[in-house]
């Protein structure tokens, strides 16, 4: 009987997800090995601190604080990078690939910023890098786009890609909490970091949009090409008004659209119809919608964060790499189709067309509305509806009081209009003496 080949794994980063990886390996090792016909061994764990390793009761792997020990060990077949961030993660990943090792990572920031360098390196070294956990944690969106939907020309991807912001928006929508209170609760419940700016400003979601757009297009979509707007300036009044009076739910969306060699790539808060499946994606859950020219509409849903959900995706990557190592096919065919000489032309947000939600705070005097609508008309923005009376009907029962705020509100919903035309109109409107505050502007995305 032939002896089963052993695949040795070195784990760099033994934080929350790294500890989850070890739990799955301990719990499901016989099942995993049966799926690729070899033996799987965790031979190294690298971290700044050894205490978590001792608490986990893991005695089989060697421990080191030097990542070089893992990468330079000729017996290691797969390096798992779970430290996150740009450096030293970039150096670790590139060093592992150049040493002929294969890599599994959850690092969307690294991929978004260094996609070209990483996949040029895999091409030269015939090594592989898998990254399922980089988007959506346990949601198998990377494998689905790269393999399950390989026959399709991807035409659109929409996503609720950040659990922290989705939790905050859920609490604002369902419980009427203002942004600051919802954020504090998210931090207390462990869904938001002490410094939440990475999530709140849309950076985390933009990294994921960059990864998905690059994967789907076969090119590198730079992080700088992804328009980014966060939720920090959202007012619960607008969230509740849009839901109660207009039938829309507020979500932070990642949007990718392809048309020929032109692409939209953006992250921003948007209003979506309450009947859309995304409207019921709440708390820390994520969802990704993909439209392929052959498969049509497909939606993925699941927890977008958490120790075991992310670890599930990492171990899945280890398994797929192990299967190829045992069969002797690893690196013979690139995992990702990447054409470095090609670039997608990015369509600016200003040229995109949709309906728009606008809320003005103005002086309470005659003629204000006509000034505002006149400027919108001058810029070619047609008005669908105007709302000026608040608190006098059952639909307004959940709206927080606006007393004590500067001015009175006017809400306008436009017909479809170019984003740039609306922005030019608002720049002029916000300079009017009768307008007290900068206009609240939200896109209405019909998806």
C-alpha positions, 0 to 999 in steps of 0.5 A: 500500500502506498504511503499517504503524502503529508501536507505540512501547514505553517500558521502565521497569526494566532489571533481569533481566526487562527485559533478557529483554524486550529479548532477545526483542524482538531475537530475535523481532521479525519474528515478533511484528510478523507477529502484529499487522500493525504495527511494534514499536519500543522507543523508551525504556529507563529505569533507575537504571544505564546499564551493563546497557543498554550491555552488552546492546548495545542502541543503538536506544532512548533511555536515561533515568534519569527515568521521567517522560521515558517517560510524558510522551513523546506518541509512546509507546503502551505503558509497560512497568513492571518495577521492582516494589514499591509506589512509585514503581511505583504513581505510574508506572502511574497516570501512564501510564494518565492520560496515555492510554497502555497498560501492561504490568506484572509487578507483583503487589504493586502490583496486590494493594494498589491493584487498585481504584485501578488499574482505576478509573483504566483505566475513566475513561481508557479505557486498558488494563493487562495483567499476565500475568507477575504470576502464574506468570511464563511460565504463561499463567494470567491470559489463561486465566482472563480469556479462555479460561475466560470462559464459566465461573463459577470455583469454585476455584483452587489453586496452588503459586505461589512457586518459592523455597519450592517449591525449599526444600520439594523439598530437604527432602522429597527430600534430608532437608535441614533448613529452614536448609540448604535455604534456604542452598542456594536462595540459593546456586543463585539461587532465593532472595534474600539477604533471603528473608522476602518468599517464606518468609513467604508474602507473595509467594504472598498477592499472587498469590492476591489477584490471581487472586481479584480477577480471577476474582471481578470484585471487589477481594480485599484483600491483608489478606483473604488468610490468610497463613502461611509455611514458616519454622517447618516441621521436616524431621521432620514433612515426612519423617514425613508422606511416609514414614508417611502418604503426604503431600507438603508444599507451600506452597499458595495456595487460593481457593474460591467459594461464592455470595458467600462466598470462601476466600482463603489461603496456608499450608503443607499436606499433599497426597496423594502421588498428586495432580499437585501432589506432583510439582511440584518445585524452582522450578516452579509449578502452578495448578489451576482448576475452572470450572463448565463446563470442569471441572478444568484444570491449568497447569504451568511455571517460575514464575520466571526471566528468559526465562519472565517476559519471555515473559509481558511480551512477550505482553502487549505483543503483545496491546496492540499488536494492539488499538492497531493495530486501533483497539480498545484501551480500548473494552472493559475488559480486566478485569471490575471492579465496585467497589461489590461485595465478596466476603465472606471466609470465615474460616479458622476455619470451614474444614473438613479433616483435620489433622496434629498433632505434640506434644512431651511428657513421657514419662509415663503419662496424657499421651495421654489428656489430649491426646485428652480436650481434642480430644474436648471441642472436638469434634475426632475422632481418626483415628490416633495414632502414638507409636512411631518409629524401629522400622520401615522407614517411619521409616528416613529420619526425623532423630533427635529426640534432644536435643530437648525431650520425645518426639513424639506425632503425631495425625491427625484426622478432618475438623474445623473449623480453629477447633475444632482451634485452640481445642483446641491453645491449651488443650493447649499450656498443659498442663505435660506439653507441652514445645513449641508443637504443630506443626499442618498442614492436610491438603488433599485438593484 
